[in-house]
Amino acid sequence: MTINEGIDVLINKFGLVEAERFIALLQREPFDYTKWRKNLFKNESIEEISNNARQFVKERYQE
């Protein structure tokens, strides 16, 4: 797989803006992906995370 193919996969999966954000996060120095993920939802309850996920799926995959 080439870099361009990988970027295309990210864009197709997450959309252009989120793919760019993800790439920007990975390019920062220093960047600890594990620490970032650990703190990503630190201030949200399980219910909030679940509701946000449901809303995302509803908006993204409406038919």
Secondary structure as GFF3:
##gff-version 3
##sequence-region A 1 63
A	DSSP	alpha_helix	3	14	.	.	.	ID=ss1
A	DSSP	alpha_helix	16	27	.	.	.	ID=ss2
A	DSSP	alpha_helix	33	40	.	.	.	ID=ss3
A	DSSP	alpha_helix	46	60	.	.	.	ID=ss4
###
